[in-house]
Amino acid sequence: MNRRLTDIVAGKLMLLATLVSSLIVIIIALVLLQRSSPILTSKSVSDLFLGASWHPLQGEFGFSPFIIGTLSVTALAMVLAIPVCILSAIYLSEYAPSKIRGIIKPPIDLLAGIPSVVYGLWGVLLVVPLIRYNIAPFFGTTTTGYSLLAGGVVLAIMVFPIIISVSEEVFRTVPFEVREASSALGATRWQTVKHVVMRKALPGVIAAIILGFSRAFGETMAVLMVMGNVAQVPSSLFDPAYSLPALIANNYGEMMSIPLYDSALLLAALILLVLMAFFSILARIVLLRIQRRST
């Protein structure tokens, strides 16, 4: 009887903890909505979300440069990171001898613990000059180096350890018997990895990519230091851009005497939260469909 009561109490406590965790997100969203309501009532939604002019002194609060900047730098980072990370994880789990794996894994894990400001400083010292003096002239253009491309490169490197570590663990959970069965049918190691291991591990790999995307989407300091922070819609990879997290970090607490400025920055935080929730739900739907097809 005592065991049964303990199980019931433990189950209720875990349910309560889960509900509290879920409610925190809702509470944050409601607080941000309440604090951003002044600008939502005084400005039209189309002007706020589609407007490209950001001049708080003139009462112009167009968020499209920041939304596009955030989405663009995150998408670029994932395009650069995903192929490298998946191939690295495949090598570590399927090809690398244990000695080589033991040498390579610690530096990759160490990357996850480096503060974002260090990544940003590294980007300023190396990535920005490289783009300015080498990459941009190669494509026949000029830039200061502080650009969308610099932000994408730095973010891509920041998500490396997350995607590689999780993907490698997922690949290693695929039963060895599955590999043996594929080899017995005459498949090469690469064919086994491509058609058997990847198929079994695909839901876990998608989850690893989602974790990396979440890390890149909300990054503030590193992006703030290398993207140029110009409130304009970038027309190329070499143009400066401005992300929503950088906007909030740069300006919150300053010039709060300007009407609606505080409300506009809190609306930026709300937009960031809604975008993150949207992509998380979308990724979850895709993951569930992949799992259903694989079963």
C-alpha positions in Angstrom: 0.0 0.0 0.0 2.8 2.4 0.9 4.5 1.7 -2.5 1.3 2.4 -4.4 0.8 5.6 -2.4 4.4 6.6 -3.1 3.9 6.0 -6.9 0.7 8.0 -6.9 2.3 11.0 -5.1 5.4 10.9 -7.3 3.3 10.8 -10.4 1.2 13.8 -9.2 4.4 15.8 -8.3 5.9 15.1 -11.7 2.7 16.2 -13.4 2.7 19.4 -11.4 6.3 20.1 -12.3 5.5 19.5 -16.0 2.5 21.8 -15.8 4.5 24.5 -14.1 7.2 24.3 -16.7 4.6 24.7 -19.5 2.8 27.6 -17.7 6.0 29.6 -17.4 6.1 30.0 -21.2 2.5 31.1 -21.2 3.1 33.6 -18.4 6.1 35.1 -20.2 4.1 35.5 -23.3 1.2 37.1 -21.5 3.5 39.6 -19.7 5.2 40.5 -22.9 1.8 40.9 -24.6 0.6 43.1 -21.8 3.7 45.3 -21.8 3.7 45.6 -25.6 0.0 46.5 -25.9 0.6 50.3 -26.1 2.4 50.0 -29.4 0.0 47.4 -30.7 -3.0 49.7 -30.0 -1.4 52.8 -31.5 0.2 51.3 -34.6 -1.3 48.9 -37.2 0.1 45.4 -37.3 1.0 45.7 -41.0 3.1 48.8 -40.3 4.9 47.1 -37.4 5.6 43.8 -39.1 6.0 44.9 -42.7 7.5 48.3 -42.2 11.2 48.7 -42.9 11.8 52.0 -41.2 13.1 52.0 -37.6 13.3 55.6 -36.3 12.0 55.7 -32.7 12.5 59.5 -32.4 10.1 59.9 -35.3 7.7 57.2 -34.0 8.6 54.7 -36.7 8.9 51.1 -35.5 9.2 48.8 -38.5 10.3 45.3 -37.4 10.8 43.6 -40.8 14.6 44.3 -40.9 15.1 42.6 -37.6 12.8 39.7 -38.4 14.4 39.1 -41.7 17.9 39.5 -40.2 17.1 36.9 -37.5 15.7 34.4 -39.9 18.4 34.9 -42.5 21.4 34.5 -40.1 19.8 31.5 -38.5 19.0 29.8 -41.9 22.5 30.6 -43.1 24.1 29.1 -40.0 22.1 25.9 -40.3 22.9 25.6 -44.0 26.6 25.8 -43.2 26.4 23.7 -40.0 24.2 20.7 -40.9 26.3 19.0 -43.6 29.5 19.4 -41.6 27.9 18.2 -38.4 26.2 15.2 -39.9 29.3 14.0 -41.7 31.4 14.5 -38.6 28.9 12.5 -36.5 28.9 9.7 -39.1 32.7 9.6 -39.1 32.9 9.5 -35.3 30.3 6.8 -34.9 31.0 4.6 -37.9 34.5 5.1 -39.1 36.8 6.5 -36.5 38.9 4.1 -34.4 38.3 4.5 -30.6 41.7 6.2 -30.1 40.9 8.8 -32.7 37.4 9.3 -31.3 38.9 9.8 -27.9 41.2 12.6 -29.2 38.5 14.4 -31.3 35.5 14.3 -28.9 36.9 16.4 -26.0 37.6 19.5 -28.2 34.2 19.2 -29.7 32.6 19.0 -26.3 34.7 21.9 -25.2 33.2 24.1 -27.9 29.8 23.9 -26.2 31.2 25.5 -23.0 32.9 28.5 -24.6 31.0 31.7 -23.8 29.3 33.4 -26.7 31.3 36.6 -26.2 34.4 34.7 -26.9 32.9 33.4 -30.2 32.0 37.0 -31.0 35.5 38.3 -30.3 37.0 35.5 -32.4 34.6 36.5 -35.2 35.7 40.2 -34.9 39.4 39.3 -35.0 39.3 36.6 -37.7 36.0 36.1 -39.6 35.3 39.8 -40.2 38.8 40.6 -41.7 38.7 37.4 -43.7 35.4 38.4 -45.3 36.5 42.0 -45.8 39.9 41.4 -47.4 39.6 38.0 -49.0 36.1 36.6 -49.5 34.3 39.8 -50.6 37.0 41.0 -53.1 36.9 37.5 -54.6 33.2 38.0 -55.4 33.9 41.5 -56.7 32.2 43.4 -53.9 33.3 45.6 -51.0 32.1 45.3 -47.4 33.3 46.2 -43.9 33.2 42.5 -43.0 30.5 43.1 -40.4 27.8 41.2 -42.3 25.2 38.6 -42.5 27.8 36.1 -43.6 30.0 36.8 -40.6 27.1 36.2 -38.3 26.2 32.9 -40.1 29.7 31.6 -39.9 30.1 32.3 -36.2 26.6 30.9 -35.4 27.4 27.8 -37.5 30.5 27.1 -35.4 28.6 27.7 -32.2 26.0 25.0 -33.0 28.6 22.4 -34.1 29.1 20.7 -30.7 25.3 20.4 -30.1 24.5 18.7 -33.4 27.6 16.6 -33.6 27.4 15.2 -30.1 23.7 14.4 -30.2 23.8 13.0 -33.7 26.8 10.8 -32.9 25.0 9.4 -29.8 21.9 8.7 -31.9 24.0 6.8 -34.6 25.6 4.7 -31.9 22.2 3.6 -30.6 21.4 1.9 -33.9 21.8 -1.9 -33.1 25.0 -3.5 -34.4 22.9 -6.4 -35.7 21.3 -4.0 -38.3 24.7 -3.2 -39.7 25.7 -6.8 -39.8 22.5 -7.7 -41.7 23.1 -5.0 -44.2 26.7 -6.1 -44.7 25.6 -9.7 -45.1 23.4 -8.6 -48.0 26.5 -7.2 -49.8 26.2 -3.5 -48.9 29.3 -1.5 -48.4 29.9 0.4 -45.2 28.8 3.7 -46.8 25.7 2.1 -48.3 24.9 0.7 -44.8 25.3 4.1 -43.3 23.3 5.9 -45.9 20.4 3.5 -46.3 20.2 1.7 -43.0 21.8 3.7 -40.1 20.6 7.1 -41.3 17.1 5.9 -41.8 16.9 4.4 -38.3 18.5 7.4 -36.7 16.7 10.1 -38.7 14.2 11.2 -36.0 17.1 11.6 -33.5 19.2 13.6 -36.1 16.2 15.9 -36.7 16.0 16.4 -32.9 19.7 17.3 -32.9 19.1 19.8 -35.7 16.2 21.3 -33.8 18.4 21.8 -30.7 21.0 23.5 -32.8 18.4 25.7 -34.5 17.1 26.8 -31.1 20.7 27.6 -30.0 21.3 29.7 -33.1 17.9 31.4 -33.2 18.2 33.0 -29.8 21.9 33.9 -29.8 22.6 37.5 -28.9 26.1 38.5 -28.0 28.1 36.8 -30.8 25.7 38.0 -33.5 25.6 41.5 -32.0 29.4 41.7 -32.3 29.8 40.6 -36.0 26.7 41.5 -38.0 27.0 45.3 -38.1 23.7 46.1 -36.5 22.3 48.2 -39.2 18.4 48.4 -39.3 18.0 47.5 -43.0 16.9 44.4 -44.9 20.1 42.8 -46.2 20.2 42.3 -50.0 23.3 40.1 -50.0 25.4 38.0 -47.6 27.9 40.8 -47.4 25.4 43.4 -46.2 25.2 44.2 -42.5 22.1 43.0 -40.7 20.3 43.3 -37.3 18.7 40.5 -35.3 15.9 40.7 -32.8 18.0 39.6 -29.8 20.7 42.1 -30.7 18.1 44.9 -30.9 16.8 44.1 -27.5 20.3 43.8 -25.9 21.6 47.0 -27.6 18.7 49.3 -26.7 16.7 48.1 -23.7 17.2 50.5 -20.8 18.2 53.4 -23.0 16.1 56.2 -24.4 13.1 54.9 -22.5 11.8 58.5 -22.4 10.9 58.1 -26.1 7.1 57.3 -26.4 6.4 53.7 -27.2 10.1 52.7 -27.3 9.9 50.4 -24.2 6.8 48.8 -25.7 8.4 48.3 -29.0 11.4 46.5 -27.6 9.1 44.2 -25.5 7.1 43.6 -28.7 10.4 42.5 -30.3 10.9 40.0 -27.4 7.3 38.8 -28.0 7.9 38.3 -31.7 11.1 36.4 -31.0 9.2 34.1 -28.6 6.4 33.5 -31.1 8.8 32.7 -33.9 10.7 30.3 -31.7 7.4 28.6 -30.6 6.2 28.4 -34.3 9.4 26.7 -35.5 9.5 24.4 -32.5 6.0 23.2 -33.1 6.6 22.9 -36.9 9.8 20.8 -36.2 7.8 18.7 -33.8 5.2 18.0 -36.4 7.8 17.0 -39.0 9.5 14.8 -36.4 6.3 13.0 -35.6 5.6 12.3 -39.3 9.1 10.9 -39.8 8.6 8.6 -36.8 5.3 7.4 -38.1 6.8 6.6 -41.5 9.7 4.7 -40.0 7.5 2.5 -37.8 
